[in-house]
Amino acid sequence: MVSGFSSLGLVEMTRKRTRESLGALLLEPCGVCAGKGYVKTARSLAYDILREILREARQFNPKEFRILANQAVVELLLDEEREHLAALSDFIGKPISLQVDAALGQEQFDIVLL
Ligand SMILES: [Zn+2]
C-alpha cells in the first residue's frame, strides 16, 4: 500500500515514470499474502498442518512429530482444536508436540520429525 506521498514534487516526478518502474520504486510484494490479497485463517492453517502430519505419518516413522507454527495457530491447536490434535495423535500412534516459531509467517509452518 502506498500512503503518505502527498508532496506535489513527488507526484510530478512519478508521473514521468512508467507504471512498472513506479511500482518497482515504491512497492514491494506483500510478504504476508504473496499477492493473493487474502490469507488463510489460523484454523485453516491448523487443518493443513493436521493433514500434512497424516500424510507424513504414512511415509515416515519418527518417534514424534513436532509442529512449528506462529502463536495463533499453536494456541488454536492447544485450545479449540485440541481434540482434533489428540485424535490424530491417537490415530497415527505418535505424540505430536507444538512449538511457537515467531519467525514463521501467517501461512507458514514446519513439521519436524523427531
Ligand atoms: Zn497482502
Backbone and ligand atoms as CSV (ligand in chain L), in Angstrom:
chain,resi,resn,atom,element,x,y,z
A,1,MET,N,N,0.858,-1.185,0.000
A,1,MET,CA,C,0.000,0.000,0.000
A,1,MET,C,C,0.889,1.228,0.000
A,2,VAL,N,N,0.514,2.203,-0.802
A,2,VAL,CA,C,1.263,3.456,-0.865
A,2,VAL,C,C,0.486,4.506,-0.102
A,3,SER,N,N,1.144,5.160,0.809
A,3,SER,CA,C,0.471,6.249,1.513
A,3,SER,C,C,1.501,7.280,1.918
A,4,GLY,N,N,1.054,8.455,2.220
A,4,GLY,CA,C,1.943,9.480,2.708
A,4,GLY,C,C,2.730,10.192,1.626
A,5,PHE,N,N,2.418,9.947,0.362
A,5,PHE,CA,C,3.110,10.619,-0.729
A,5,PHE,C,C,2.237,11.732,-1.289
A,6,SER,N,N,2.080,12.760,-0.480
A,6,SER,CA,C,1.192,13.836,-0.900
A,6,SER,C,C,1.964,15.000,-1.499
A,7,SER,N,N,3.277,14.924,-1.398
A,7,SER,CA,C,4.079,16.037,-1.919
A,7,SER,C,C,3.908,16.179,-3.420
A,8,LEU,N,N,3.639,17.394,-3.838
A,8,LEU,CA,C,3.458,17.667,-5.270
A,8,LEU,C,C,4.705,17.302,-6.066
A,9,GLY,N,N,5.821,17.560,-5.477
A,9,GLY,CA,C,7.078,17.257,-6.158
A,9,GLY,C,C,7.173,15.790,-6.521
A,10,LEU,N,N,6.828,14.946,-5.603
A,10,LEU,CA,C,6.900,13.507,-5.869
A,10,LEU,C,C,5.877,13.101,-6.924
A,11,VAL,N,N,4.684,13.649,-6.852
A,11,VAL,CA,C,3.660,13.327,-7.841
A,11,VAL,C,C,4.148,13.696,-9.238
A,12,GLU,N,N,4.689,14.924,-9.375
A,12,GLU,CA,C,5.209,15.352,-10.679
A,12,GLU,C,C,6.303,14.395,-11.157
A,13,MET,N,N,7.191,14.060,-10.255
A,13,MET,CA,C,8.303,13.186,-10.609
A,13,MET,C,C,7.793,11.808,-11.042
A,14,THR,N,N,6.868,11.251,-10.291
A,14,THR,CA,C,6.454,9.876,-10.565
A,14,THR,C,C,5.578,9.797,-11.808
A,15,ARG,N,N,4.899,10.871,-12.161
A,15,ARG,CA,C,4.079,10.866,-13.376
A,15,ARG,C,C,4.917,10.569,-14.608
A,16,LYS,N,N,6.169,10.931,-14.561
A,16,LYS,CA,C,7.033,10.756,-15.729
A,16,LYS,C,C,7.525,9.309,-15.846
A,17,ARG,N,N,7.311,8.563,-14.798
A,17,ARG,CA,C,7.806,7.188,-14.820
A,17,ARG,C,C,6.763,6.251,-15.415
A,18,THR,N,N,7.228,5.137,-15.891
A,18,THR,CA,C,6.270,4.135,-16.369
A,18,THR,C,C,5.607,3.480,-15.167
A,19,ARG,N,N,4.497,2.843,-15.412
A,19,ARG,CA,C,3.790,2.128,-14.354
A,19,ARG,C,C,4.709,1.082,-13.706
A,20,GLU,N,N,5.458,0.381,-14.505
A,20,GLU,CA,C,6.323,-0.683,-13.990
A,20,GLU,C,C,7.428,-0.119,-13.091
A,21,SER,N,N,8.071,0.935,-13.560
A,21,SER,CA,C,9.194,1.426,-12.769
A,21,SER,C,C,8.697,2.131,-11.505
A,22,LEU,N,N,7.511,2.736,-11.595
A,22,LEU,CA,C,6.933,3.325,-10.387
A,22,LEU,C,C,6.650,2.224,-9.364
A,23,GLY,N,N,6.109,1.132,-9.861
A,23,GLY,CA,C,5.852,0.008,-8.966
A,23,GLY,C,C,7.131,-0.484,-8.329
A,24,ALA,N,N,8.161,-0.601,-9.139
A,24,ALA,CA,C,9.425,-1.112,-8.629
A,24,ALA,C,C,10.023,-0.155,-7.604
A,25,LEU,N,N,9.753,1.132,-7.797
A,25,LEU,CA,C,10.333,2.140,-6.902
A,25,LEU,C,C,9.609,2.189,-5.562
A,26,LEU,N,N,8.302,2.135,-5.602
A,26,LEU,CA,C,7.521,2.438,-4.402
A,26,LEU,C,C,6.865,1.220,-3.760
A,27,LEU,N,N,6.781,0.132,-4.478
A,27,LEU,CA,C,6.027,-1.005,-3.979
A,27,LEU,C,C,6.906,-2.244,-3.866
A,28,GLU,N,N,6.528,-3.124,-2.993
A,28,GLU,CA,C,7.150,-4.434,-2.961
A,28,GLU,C,C,6.056,-5.466,-2.753
A,29,PRO,N,N,6.300,-6.695,-3.154
A,29,PRO,CA,C,5.252,-7.712,-2.992
A,29,PRO,C,C,4.856,-7.855,-1.530
A,30,CYS,N,N,3.600,-8.086,-1.289
A,30,CYS,CA,C,3.125,-8.301,0.075
A,30,CYS,C,C,3.665,-9.641,0.571
A,31,GLY,N,N,4.454,-9.596,1.644
A,31,GLY,CA,C,5.082,-10.805,2.156
A,31,GLY,C,C,4.128,-11.670,2.957
A,32,VAL,N,N,2.979,-11.137,3.302
A,32,VAL,CA,C,2.011,-11.911,4.077
A,32,VAL,C,C,1.167,-12.787,3.166
A,33,CYS,N,N,0.560,-12.172,2.129
A,33,CYS,CA,C,-0.342,-12.942,1.263
A,33,CYS,C,C,0.310,-13.296,-0.062
A,34,ALA,N,N,1.543,-12.816,-0.306
A,34,ALA,CA,C,2.255,-13.089,-1.548
A,34,ALA,C,C,1.423,-12.682,-2.780
A,35,GLY,N,N,0.676,-11.598,-2.630
A,35,GLY,CA,C,-0.042,-11.034,-3.769
A,35,GLY,C,C,-1.431,-11.586,-4.002
A,36,LYS,N,N,-1.833,-12.583,-3.203
A,36,LYS,CA,C,-3.170,-13.153,-3.411
A,36,LYS,C,C,-4.263,-12.184,-2.958
A,37,GLY,N,N,-3.930,-11.364,-1.965
A,37,GLY,CA,C,-4.910,-10.422,-1.456
A,37,GLY,C,C,-5.704,-10.978,-0.283
A,38,TYR,N,N,-5.440,-12.165,0.107
A,38,TYR,CA,C,-6.100,-12.753,1.276
A,38,TYR,C,C,-5.161,-13.788,1.882
A,39,VAL,N,N,-5.382,-14.123,3.141
A,39,VAL,CA,C,-4.544,-15.124,3.815
A,39,VAL,C,C,-5.437,-16.164,4.482
A,40,LYS,N,N,-4.897,-17.337,4.643
A,40,LYS,CA,C,-5.634,-18.389,5.336
A,40,LYS,C,C,-5.835,-18.008,6.794
A,41,THR,N,N,-6.945,-18.408,7.353
A,41,THR,CA,C,-7.150,-18.207,8.783
A,41,THR,C,C,-6.265,-19.187,9.550
A,42,ALA,N,N,-6.080,-18.893,10.832
A,42,ALA,CA,C,-5.301,-19.791,11.683
A,42,ALA,C,C,-5.928,-21.186,11.685
A,43,ARG,N,N,-7.267,-21.241,11.661
A,43,ARG,CA,C,-7.933,-22.543,11.693
A,43,ARG,C,C,-7.681,-23.339,10.413
A,44,SER,N,N,-7.746,-22.645,9.292
A,44,SER,CA,C,-7.467,-23.300,8.018
A,44,SER,C,C,-6.036,-23.843,7.997
A,45,LEU,N,N,-5.106,-23.048,8.515
A,45,LEU,CA,C,-3.719,-23.491,8.553
A,45,LEU,C,C,-3.561,-24.677,9.509
A,46,ALA,N,N,-4.279,-24.629,10.627
A,46,ALA,CA,C,-4.228,-25.741,11.585
A,46,ALA,C,C,-4.674,-27.042,10.909
A,47,TYR,N,N,-5.727,-26.965,10.102
A,47,TYR,CA,C,-6.191,-28.171,9.402
A,47,TYR,C,C,-5.180,-28.623,8.350
A,48,ASP,N,N,-4.555,-27.667,7.666
A,48,ASP,CA,C,-3.480,-28.016,6.723
A,48,ASP,C,C,-2.381,-28.800,7.441
A,49,ILE,N,N,-2.036,-28.335,8.636
A,49,ILE,CA,C,-0.963,-28.974,9.407
A,49,ILE,C,C,-1.356,-30.408,9.787
A,50,LEU,N,N,-2.593,-30.575,10.253
A,50,LEU,CA,C,-3.041,-31.914,10.651
A,50,LEU,C,C,-3.046,-32.865,9.451
A,51,ARG,N,N,-3.490,-32.356,8.287
A,51,ARG,CA,C,-3.470,-33.186,7.070
A,51,ARG,C,C,-2.047,-33.558,6.669
A,52,GLU,N,N,-1.136,-32.587,6.818
A,52,GLU,CA,C,0.257,-32.836,6.441
A,52,GLU,C,C,0.899,-33.887,7.359
A,53,ILE,N,N,0.577,-33.816,8.643
A,53,ILE,CA,C,1.112,-34.818,9.579
A,53,ILE,C,C,0.580,-36.212,9.212
A,54,LEU,N,N,-0.704,-36.279,8.887
A,54,LEU,CA,C,-1.291,-37.564,8.489
A,54,LEU,C,C,-0.572,-38.114,7.256
A,55,ARG,N,N,-0.311,-37.230,6.302
A,55,ARG,CA,C,0.385,-37.630,5.075
A,55,ARG,C,C,1.802,-38.133,5.395
A,56,GLU,N,N,2.512,-37.391,6.246
A,56,GLU,CA,C,3.889,-37.763,6.577
A,56,GLU,C,C,3.934,-39.036,7.428
A,57,ALA,N,N,2.905,-39.240,8.230
A,57,ALA,CA,C,2.870,-40.437,9.076
A,57,ALA,C,C,2.735,-41.706,8.236
A,58,ARG,N,N,2.198,-41.574,7.016
A,58,ARG,CA,C,2.096,-42.737,6.121
A,58,ARG,C,C,3.440,-43.061,5.490
A,59,GLN,N,N,4.320,-42.051,5.401
A,59,GLN,CA,C,5.597,-42.211,4.708
A,59,GLN,C,C,6.763,-42.467,5.648
A,60,PHE,N,N,6.695,-41.836,6.828
A,60,PHE,CA,C,7.845,-41.866,7.728
A,60,PHE,C,C,7.442,-42.464,9.065
A,61,ASN,N,N,8.459,-42.815,9.858
A,61,ASN,CA,C,8.184,-43.461,11.137
A,61,ASN,C,C,9.003,-42.825,12.265
A,62,PRO,N,N,8.765,-41.537,12.526
A,62,PRO,CA,C,9.540,-40.888,13.600
A,62,PRO,C,C,8.991,-41.279,14.968
A,63,LYS,N,N,9.742,-40.935,16.025
A,63,LYS,CA,C,9.246,-41.164,17.390
A,63,LYS,C,C,8.149,-40.168,17.720
A,64,GLU,N,N,8.287,-38.980,17.126
A,64,GLU,CA,C,7.388,-37.886,17.487
A,64,GLU,C,C,7.331,-36.879,16.349
A,65,PHE,N,N,6.197,-36.215,16.204
A,65,PHE,CA,C,6.074,-35.083,15.280
A,65,PHE,C,C,6.048,-33.802,16.093
A,66,ARG,N,N,6.780,-32.802,15.633
A,66,ARG,CA,C,6.717,-31.500,16.293
A,66,ARG,C,C,6.267,-30.448,15.291
A,67,ILE,N,N,5.215,-29.735,15.660
A,67,ILE,CA,C,4.684,-28.671,14.814
A,67,ILE,C,C,5.332,-27.354,15.204
A,68,LEU,N,N,5.952,-26.681,14.260
A,68,LEU,CA,C,6.413,-25.316,14.464
A,68,LEU,C,C,5.471,-24.402,13.689
A,69,ALA,N,N,4.880,-23.438,14.398
A,69,ALA,CA,C,3.934,-22.538,13.737
A,69,ALA,C,C,3.881,-21.226,14.506
A,70,ASN,N,N,3.136,-20.279,13.952
A,70,ASN,CA,C,3.021,-18.997,14.655
A,70,ASN,C,C,2.103,-19.140,15.877
A,71,GLN,N,N,2.162,-18.122,16.717
A,71,GLN,CA,C,1.457,-18.147,18.012
A,71,GLN,C,C,-0.032,-18.481,17.881
A,72,ALA,N,N,-0.700,-17.847,16.926
A,72,ALA,CA,C,-2.155,-18.025,16.794
A,72,ALA,C,C,-2.503,-19.479,16.478
A,73,VAL,N,N,-1.724,-20.091,15.594
A,73,VAL,CA,C,-2.010,-21.468,15.192
A,73,VAL,C,C,-1.717,-22.425,16.351
A,74,VAL,N,N,-0.608,-22.196,17.037
A,74,VAL,CA,C,-0.276,-23.061,18.181
A,74,VAL,C,C,-1.354,-22.960,19.262
A,75,GLU,N,N,-1.816,-21.740,19.534
A,75,GLU,CA,C,-2.863,-21.559,20.551
A,75,GLU,C,C,-4.150,-22.282,20.162
A,76,LEU,N,N,-4.486,-22.190,18.878
A,76,LEU,CA,C,-5.699,-22.856,18.400
A,76,LEU,C,C,-5.598,-24.373,18.582
A,77,LEU,N,N,-4.421,-24.928,18.251
A,77,LEU,CA,C,-4.233,-26.373,18.355
A,77,LEU,C,C,-4.188,-26.835,19.817
A,78,LEU,N,N,-3.806,-25.923,20.713
A,78,LEU,CA,C,-3.768,-26.262,22.141
A,78,LEU,C,C,-5.127,-26.094,22.795
A,79,ASP,N,N,-5.992,-25.319,22.151
A,79,ASP,CA,C,-7.266,-24.975,22.791
A,79,ASP,C,C,-8.445,-25.548,21.990
A,80,GLU,N,N,-8.990,-24.754,21.082
A,80,GLU,CA,C,-10.212,-25.174,20.388
A,80,GLU,C,C,-10.036,-26.435,19.551
A,81,GLU,N,N,-8.838,-26.635,18.994
A,81,GLU,CA,C,-8.623,-27.776,18.106
A,81,GLU,C,C,-7.877,-28.918,18.787
A,82,ARG,N,N,-7.811,-28.859,20.138
A,82,ARG,CA,C,-7.010,-29.868,20.827
A,82,ARG,C,C,-7.564,-31.284,20.640
A,83,GLU,N,N,-8.884,-31.389,20.484
A,83,GLU,CA,C,-9.458,-32.729,20.305
A,83,GLU,C,C,-9.087,-33.329,18.943
A,84,HIS,N,N,-9.044,-32.470,17.933
A,84,HIS,CA,C,-8.589,-32.950,16.622
A,84,HIS,C,C,-7.131,-33.397,16.679
A,85,LEU,N,N,-6.334,-32.598,17.388
A,85,LEU,CA,C,-4.911,-32.927,17.519
A,85,LEU,C,C,-4.745,-34.254,18.266
A,86,ALA,N,N,-5.488,-34.417,19.350
A,86,ALA,CA,C,-5.409,-35.652,20.144
A,86,ALA,C,C,-5.890,-36.850,19.328
A,87,ALA,N,N,-6.953,-36.653,18.562
A,87,ALA,CA,C,-7.492,-37.748,17.747
A,87,ALA,C,C,-6.482,-38.174,16.685
A,88,LEU,N,N,-5.820,-37.203,16.081
A,88,LEU,CA,C,-4.805,-37.517,15.078
A,88,LEU,C,C,-3.635,-38.264,15.713
A,89,SER,N,N,-3.205,-37.770,16.881
A,89,SER,CA,C,-2.102,-38.407,17.598
A,89,SER,C,C,-2.434,-39.867,17.928
A,90,ASP,N,N,-3.654,-40.106,18.386
A,90,ASP,CA,C,-4.110,-41.477,18.666
A,90,ASP,C,C,-4.117,-42.317,17.385
A,91,PHE,N,N,-4.628,-41.725,16.320
A,91,PHE,CA,C,-4.780,-42.449,15.065
A,91,PHE,C,C,-3.436,-42.898,14.496
A,92,ILE,N,N,-2.444,-41.999,14.539
A,92,ILE,CA,C,-1.124,-42.351,13.981
A,92,ILE,C,C,-0.237,-43.040,15.019
A,93,GLY,N,N,-0.656,-42.997,16.274
A,93,GLY,CA,C,0.098,-43.679,17.319
A,93,GLY,C,C,1.411,-43.015,17.678
A,94,LYS,N,N,1.466,-41.677,17.499
A,94,LYS,CA,C,2.696,-40.926,17.818
A,94,LYS,C,C,2.327,-39.668,18.592
A,95,PRO,N,N,3.228,-39.262,19.504
A,95,PRO,CA,C,2.995,-37.964,20.142
A,95,PRO,C,C,3.211,-36.816,19.141
A,96,ILE,N,N,2.434,-35.761,19.316
A,96,ILE,CA,C,2.587,-34.555,18.496
A,96,ILE,C,C,2.787,-33.382,19.447
A,97,SER,N,N,3.946,-32.727,19.345
A,97,SER,CA,C,4.208,-31.577,20.203
A,97,SER,C,C,4.129,-30.295,19.393
A,98,LEU,N,N,4.039,-29.174,20.108
A,98,LEU,CA,C,3.853,-27.876,19.474
A,98,LEU,C,C,4.916,-26.902,19.938
A,99,GLN,N,N,5.364,-26.073,19.031
A,99,GLN,CA,C,6.346,-25.056,19.388
A,99,GLN,C,C,6.073,-23.800,18.580
A,100,VAL,N,N,6.023,-22.660,19.277
A,100,VAL,CA,C,5.846,-21.379,18.584
A,100,VAL,C,C,7.161,-20.981,17.940
A,101,ASP,N,N,7.083,-20.622,16.685
A,101,ASP,CA,C,8.244,-20.071,15.987
A,101,ASP,C,C,7.838,-18.716,15.425
A,102,ALA,N,N,8.316,-17.661,16.100
A,102,ALA,CA,C,7.896,-16.299,15.748
A,102,ALA,C,C,8.377,-15.896,14.360
A,103,ALA,N,N,9.362,-16.614,13.840
A,103,ALA,CA,C,9.877,-16.272,12.509
A,103,ALA,C,C,8.948,-16.749,11.395
A,104,LEU,N,N,8.003,-17.611,11.740
A,104,LEU,CA,C,7.096,-18.132,10.721
A,104,LEU,C,C,5.936,-17.176,10.499
A,105,GLY,N,N,5.590,-16.956,9.261
A,105,GLY,CA,C,4.526,-16.035,8.903
A,105,GLY,C,C,3.157,-16.663,9.062
A,106,GLN,N,N,2.176,-15.888,8.690
A,106,GLN,CA,C,0.768,-16.272,8.831
A,106,GLN,C,C,0.433,-17.624,8.201
A,107,GLU,N,N,1.035,-17.882,7.029
A,107,GLU,CA,C,0.671,-19.111,6.315
A,107,GLU,C,C,1.783,-20.155,6.347
A,108,GLN,N,N,2.753,-19.985,7.226
A,108,GLN,CA,C,3.908,-20.880,7.232
A,108,GLN,C,C,3.890,-21.805,8.442
A,109,PHE,N,N,4.387,-23.017,8.213
A,109,PHE,CA,C,4.608,-23.938,9.326
A,109,PHE,C,C,5.684,-24.931,8.936
A,110,ASP,N,N,6.256,-25.570,9.949
A,110,ASP,CA,C,7.194,-26.660,9.714
A,110,ASP,C,C,6.749,-27.839,10.552
A,111,ILE,N,N,6.968,-29.019,10.030
A,111,ILE,CA,C,6.735,-30.222,10.819
A,111,ILE,C,C,8.063,-30.934,10.936
A,112,VAL,N,N,8.532,-31.069,12.188
A,112,VAL,CA,C,9.817,-31.686,12.442
A,112,VAL,C,C,9.590,-33.124,12.874
A,113,LEU,N,N,10.308,-34.046,12.250
A,113,LEU,CA,C,10.214,-35.460,12.617
A,113,LEU,C,C,11.336,-35.780,13.583
A,114,LEU,N,N,10.968,-36.193,14.793
A,114,LEU,CA,C,11.984,-36.415,15.823
A,114,LEU,C,C,12.200,-37.902,16.074
L,1,ZN,ZN,ZN,-1.110,-8.956,1.211
